[in-house]
Amino acid sequence: MTIQRMDHVGVVVEDLAAATAFFVELGLELQGEAPVEGRWVDRVVGLEGVRAEIAMLQTPDGYGRLELAKFHTPASRSGDRNAPANTLGIRHVAFVVEDIDAVVAGLRARGVELVGELERYEDSYRLCYVRGPEGIIVELAEQIS
């Protein structure tokens, strides 16, 4: 058995509209939104009585996708929205951007803060972590030419 490709990363959120707006403003394209419920989804995710909404977003190059999900039922378990970058589990989503200074300035204007600092990694990238909606850590990387 071999993997053909990575399809998407799923992130559960409380405020689907706000999270979707954040990632659209960052440059992802909303592919669609849909309700999800029924026995088939219960069986897939191993929960009973699932009623959820999802938003599927795609990177401009068409290769990366992000699924945001809001579970109405059953109730979601809350996590630590301020968990540090070394907490076990999926910890961040990374995007390559153009003009990282402008992107960070735009995010700061919306109240988004850096997790650490904007730094240079060798002669490859300038990068930083920001904490997006609901504590999602987003890595931004600008390739150095």
N, C-alpha and C positions, 0 to 999 in steps of 0.2 A: 504494500500500500504506500503510495506517495502523495504528498500534498501537491496540488496543481498551482495554487496561489492563495494568498491571504485575502479574504473577502472584506471583512470589516472588524472594527472593534466596537463593542457595545458598552455603553455607560448608562447606568440608572440614575435618574435625576428626579428631584421633587417638582421643580418648575420647568416644564418642558419648553414653554414659550421663551422664557428668559435664556435658557441654555442654547436653544436653537438660534435665537437672535445673536448671541455672543459669537457662535461659530460662523454664522453667515457674515457678520461684520468682519471677522478675521479673514474671510475669503472663501470659505467652503460654500458649495452650492447645494441648496435644498433640493433633493430629488423627489421627496414626497413625504406625506404624513398619513398614518392609517391607524385605526383602532385594531387591537389584537385581542381576541378572546375565543373561548371554546375549548372543547376537550382536546383537540390536537395540540394547542399551545400548552395546556396543562400537562400533557404527557411529555412534550419536548423539554420543558423547563423543570418538571418534577414538582409542580405546585398545584393546588386545587383552587378552582374558581378564579383563574387569572382574567383580569380585565385591565388592559393597558393601552397606552397610545405610544406610537413610535414616530420618530422623525429620522429619515435617512439623509445624510449629507455626504457630499463627495468633494474631493480635492479638485481644483481646476484642471489638473492633468488627467483626471478620470481614473486614476489607479487606486487611490486611497479612499476608504469610506468609513464614516463614523455613524453608528446607530445610537440615538438617544432614546431612552425608554422611561416612561412614567407609569408606574404600577398603581392603579386605583385599588385593586384587590388582587391578592391579599396585601395587607399593609407591609410596606418595606421596612427592613431593619435599618436604623440609622447608623451611619459610620462616623468616624472622626473627620470632619471637614478640614481640620487643620493638621492632619497627619503629615509628618515630615517625609521627605523624599526617600528615606531609607526604610519606611514601613513595609512589611511583607505584603506581597500581592501586587496587582497591577497598579502602578503608581503614577504614570504620566502618559500623555499622548504627545507626539512630536510632529512639528510641521516645519518644512523649509519655507522661508519667506524671503522676499526682496525688501531691502532697506529696513533692517531690523530696528534701527533707531526710530524711524517713522511709525512702525508698527507698535513699538513699546510706548511711544509718546501718545498715540491714539488710544491705546488701552489704559494708560495712566489717566487720560482725560475722562475715561469712563469709571475711574475708581479702582481699576485693577492694579495690584501691586506686584513687584518682583518678589520672588521667593528668596533669592540671593542677589547676585549681581550679574550684569551683562559682561561676559568675558570672552576672550579670544582663545580658541583651542588650536595651538600650533599655527600652521599656515592653511588650515582647512576651513574653520568656521568661527563665526562670532555667535555665541549662544547664551540663552538665559532660560530660566523657569519663571512662569507667572502662575498665579493661582486664579483660575477662572471661576465660573459660576459653580456654586455648591462645593467648592474646595478642589475642583479638578485641576491637577497640575498640568500645564501646557508648556512643553518645551518649544522654544522658537530658535531656529538656526538659520543664519545667513551664510551661504557658502562664500568663501573668500576666493576671488579669481586670481 
